[in-house]
């Protein structure tokens, strides 16, 4: 685990530490925890709720700061359903967390390789330049190195620097000229490209599709809970239906996102959703096919973000996706 970031390791330890006692949930309410305020990765959930795909479920949204806090909320019983980054989920399960991935509304990475216009605008131009990430061993660092190699650039010929502040922090570092390139989400990248401050040189969803993005996760015991299992089925099916709706109706989906992000221009959000549709990031098939799941585990293991090829049966439970697809296809 020499390449594993200390932040991810702490996440797993914190999660395991909170799994001593899990209080029972309120039978009339399903609490869904998100690692950030509403944004594009929550769009399928927002669409499903708006379109009535969740039926009469009584849902409560809990927004926390970061994957670590989302994991703690699920592990401690303060939430029944979690949307969480793949790396954190895999590491938590690897360290003994009793979680299962039941679907993914966005299985492909939403990362754009952005560059300073003065840096050349192509990944191949990165030799001798500065790449900005959130830290050694983190996804942006590992994925950045992988994408450099895909473009025949030796990471040893690139200087890596670390900044805080997530997508915004990395973007601002590139725009300010202190860095030449970074990986940021489409919402951030298109805004910069529109303003002529950065160029989008490559898309991770197309160049590194094996790296998963976010998962829908539950505690192991929830899967066979007679009260919770039907709710999980509804949430999974709703996410699949919403993912398909977004692909077919991007402008209406953008309008639904705009309700939660009114400070952003609606036409800009339409452009963002259409770009994500072009990248085919949504979980229109539930996002956890055996092939995709195996590729994800191998990619994260190969990159050093987890220390072993975790058995799929320990990580994934496809019964809800299988049932949902069978019903939707009918």
C-alpha positions, 0 to 999 in steps of 0.5 A, spaced: 500 500 500 505 504 499 502 508 494 495 509 498 494 516 500 493 517 507 487 521 507 483 514 503 486 510 509 484 514 514 477 514 511 477 506 512 479 507 519 474 512 521 468 508 517 470 501 521 471 505 527 463 507 527 461 500 525 460 498 532 453 500 533 448 501 528 441 504 530 435 502 526 432 506 521 426 510 521 421 505 518 418 511 514 424 515 512 430 513 507 436 517 508 440 518 502 447 521 504 451 525 498 459 527 499 457 534 496 452 539 495 448 538 489 452 537 482 452 533 476 454 527 479 447 527 483 443 529 477 440 522 476 438 522 483 435 529 482 431 527 475 429 521 478 426 524 484 423 530 480 420 525 475 417 521 480 421 514 479 422 513 486 414 513 487 412 514 494 419 513 498 419 518 503 427 520 502 431 525 506 437 528 503 444 529 507 449 533 504 456 532 507 463 534 506 467 529 502 467 521 501 470 520 508 464 523 512 459 520 507 462 513 509 461 515 516 454 517 516 452 510 512 457 506 517 454 509 523 446 508 521 445 515 520 444 514 513 441 508 509 443 509 502 450 513 500 453 516 493 460 515 494 467 515 490 469 509 487 476 509 491 473 510 498 468 505 497 473 500 495 478 501 500 473 501 506 471 494 503 478 492 503 479 494 510 473 490 513 467 495 511 461 491 511 458 495 505 456 493 498 455 497 491 448 496 488 449 500 482 452 506 479 448 512 476 455 515 473 460 509 472 465 513 468 470 518 470 468 526 470 475 528 469 477 533 463 485 534 462 485 541 462 491 545 460 493 553 460 493 555 453 500 557 453 502 550 455 500 548 448 493 545 449 495 537 448 497 532 453 503 531 449 506 538 450 506 536 458 514 534 458 517 539 462 511 542 465 507 542 471 501 538 473 496 540 479 493 534 483 490 533 490 496 529 492 500 523 491 496 517 491 490 520 490 485 519 484 487 526 480 494 524 481 494 517 479 489 518 473 494 524 471 500 519 470 496 514 467 493 519 462 500 522 461 503 515 459 497 514 454 500 520 450 507 518 451 509 522 456 514 520 462 511 522 468 518 523 471 519 529 466 513 532 469 513 536 475 507 534 480 504 539 485 499 539 490 493 543 492 487 543 496 480 545 494 478 540 490 476 541 482 476 549 484 483 549 487 486 545 481 482 550 476 485 556 479 492 554 480 492 552 472 488 559 471 493 563 475 499 560 471 502 556 477 500 550 474 500 548 466 495 542 467 490 538 471 484 534 472 477 537 473 470 535 472 466 538 466 462 543 470 469 546 471 472 545 465 467 548 460 466 554 464 474 555 463 474 553 456 468 558 455 472 564 458 478 562 454 482 561 460 484 553 459 483 548 453 480 541 454 486 536 452 483 530 453 477 526 457 478 521 462 471 517 460 474 516 453 481 514 455 481 511 462 474 508 462 476 502 467 476 507 472 470 508 476 467 514 478 461 514 483 457 508 486 451 507 490 452 503 496 448 500 502 450 496 508 450 489 508 445 487 512 440 492 509 440 488 502 436 482 506 432 487 511 425 486 509 423 494 510 429 496 506 430 492 500 424 494 497 426 501 498 433 500 495 430 496 489 426 503 488 432 507 488 436 503 484 431 502 478 429 510 479 437 511 478 437 507 471 431 510 469 433 517 470 440 516 467 436 514 460 432 520 461 438 524 461 441 521 455 434 522 451 432 529 454 438 533 456 435 540 456 430 538 461 435 534 465 439 541 465 433 545 467 432 540 473 439 541 475 438 548 475 433 548 480 439 546 485 444 550 482 440 557 480 447 561 480 449 558 474 446 560 467 441 555 464 444 555 457 451 553 460 448 547 464 445 545 458 452 545 455 455 541 461 449 535 460 450 535 453 458 534 454 457 529 459 452 525 455 457 525 449 462 522 454 456 517 456 458 517 463 451 515 466 449 508 468 443 506 463 445 499 465 446 500 472 453 501 472 456 495 475 456 489 470 461 484 471 466 486 466 466 493 468 466 491 476 472 487 474 476 492 470 474 497 475 477 493 481 483 491 477 485 499 475 485 501 482 489 495 484 494 496 478 494 504 480 496 502 487 489 505 490 488 499 493 492 493 495 489 487 492 484 485 487 478 485 492 473 479 490 467 482 486 462 478 491 465 482 497 464 488 493 458 488 489 451 485 489 447 486 482 440 483 484 437 490 484 440 492 478 438 485 474 431 486 477 430 493 475 433 492 468 429 486 467 422 490 469 425 496 465 426 492 458 419 489 459 
